[in-house]
Amino acid sequence: MLTHTSHLTRSPAAAAKRLEDAMRFAHRKAAEAKTHSPAAGLEIRPFVVPGISETSRAIPNHIARSGIFAPIRRGASIMHKETVFLSARNIQITGSGEQLSEDHADIWMHAMYLQTTSPAGQQPIVNRADFLRGIGRNTSGASYQWLHEGMKDLARFTLCIEARRPDGSAKYSFGMHPACRVLPMMGGFDYADGVYTLVIDPRWAQIFGNREYALIDWETRQKLRGNLARSLQRLIATSADTQQRYSLQWLKDRAHHTGHLRNFRAALLKALEELTDLNLIASPQIGLEKGREVASWVRNNGRSAS
């Protein structure tokens, strides 16, 4: 008891010293936590995408060429866990989450456009009715619910992506290594009183900053009715080549089409006809090259890669 009492009755000066030391330790740990937080050291650069405007949207070429967004039918559910969406000498992309559709692509591209209209480091704030109108949708209750679900799907879908230069050095690498967190398609969103505050991961500015993106004619996209045609519009825009050709099997895999190749061929012909009617392409055809079926066309006035 005497020892315990002695401990409680140490001098006020000693108690003050202990408090000062504890406060100093707490401040130091807080500073260390901030320094080692995921956002620490991340340069907040202006989200500038030359060519993007009210009449055009942008999407990185690697994202547009992959099957991250696909012309899946409404209600289809495909779950991914570190699925390889693109693998080449200069790029590797894996993704996790529920398969994203062309509708999700519209939401995502419009959100990225809105980010370019906000000052560096600030989050876009947009009325949800204005957002829906911006992607060519009506403002019914069903559309509000559709938009909310789409936002959630994008926030839950994450990428691991690594791009390399011709000499093998890294352009950027997100989520591929333990020290770097995955990249969400959308960092999140807050909703209150009919207004969305969008959270766009600032690392997307770095991906767009390499000027490897496609510009999408927004008015034309809203005229396209078929999802496969909308998907092909994104693909066509990734290349400045006038003559373009892709194997049917590759196009089928990119579209996550699970039926027979003959069924996909019929859907592809219909999509190519729609793109021709809107003057995005000319002279579409499907033929054999080295024993494999290949679709080819001439790109007209579709927006091309920047």
Secondary structure, 3 states (H helix, E strand, C coil): CHHHHHHHCCCHHHHHHHHHHHHHHHHHHHHHHHHCCCCCCCCCCCCCCCCCECCEEEEEHHHHHCCCEECCCCCCCCEEEEEEEEEECCEEEEEEEECEEHHHHHHHHHHHHHHHCCCCCCCCEEEHHHHHHHCCCCCCHHHHHHHHHHHHHHHHCEEEEEEECCCCCEEEEECCCCCCCCEECCCEEEEECCEEEEECCCHHHHHHHCCCEEEEEHHHHHHCCCHHHHHHHHHHHCCCCCEEEEEHHHHHHHCCCCCCHHHHHHHHHHHHHHHHHCCCEEEEEEEEECCEEEEEEEECCCCCEC
